[in-house]
Amino acid sequence: MLLLSPNKQTDPVLDRFRANVPRKIWAGNGRKHEGRFLADHALETFTNVQFRKDNYRHYIAIDVDHCWGAILWDLAGIPCPSLIMVNDNNGHAHYLYELTDPVGWNATSRKRPQHYYDFIKAGLMVRLHAVHSYGVDFGYAGHACKNPFSSHWRTYTHDQTYSLGYLAEFVPKGFSYADIIRIRKGVGDAEGRNCALFDDLRLWAYPKVQYFLDNDRYESWFETVLANAERFNEWKFKSPLDSNEVKSISKSVALWCWDEYCG
């Protein structure tokens, strides 16, 4: 059963999340990392937190960039995430699927389970992408997430852990990494070109926004994003997108980076 977590101090899913994060984690509010803190302090203080350990993967994490973030998993026909953290301002969400058996991720760990993990994560994202072409962020690193203990987000919990074998049943039949490349490149139709420009622009923008944030210059930031979007649009596509589409994509990337991006 999916529950809007009424008491974040006694929820078993959140208890396990607290136990699974590293002892010291990176954390911050919104777009900025404030530093590394003891986990208990960070989980009670900040809106965005590191959850991933360097040597284990306890969760499959997915970033949903759609206003139906709370329910997109259901529309896609994939299992209910163990944790859903929703931004009520735009409906976007982070999904965390808690694994029954965490996957080792260090120099001595077996590579085959790691590749299986990556394959299943990509397959679930493709299912979400099929519902809406902007439904999922394929570039999300899965290192930090919306803090499920923060009142800044609406947090849902589902007291269920998953095996990789079970989640693999929901990967589209015939799926391969070529599907990811096709989606991200967006060769062909206008929707694909929109996706490709959006991906290129946000990946360019992430490391650049901090300078403008530090100088509190949103207008300059937007103009810079738009100029780069126009440049990408001209040399990337044989049939470029029209100026209104480029401006709309630029606005989405500029605003999101300005308000939300935290590294």
JOBELWO-V582789 format. One record per helix or strand. SS is the DSSP state (A for helix, B for strand). FROM is the first residue (numbers start at 0). TO is the last residue. If there is no record, write none. Layout:
BEGIN
SS_FROM_TO / SS_FROM_TO
END
This chain:
BEGIN
B_1_3 / A_11_19 / B_23_28 / B_31_37 / A_38_44 / B_47_49 / B_55_63 / A_71_75 / B_82_85 / B_92_103 / A_110_130 / B_135_135 / B_143_145 / B_153_157 / B_161_161 / A_163_167 / A_176_184 / A_189_205 / A_208_213 / A_217_235 / A_242_258
END
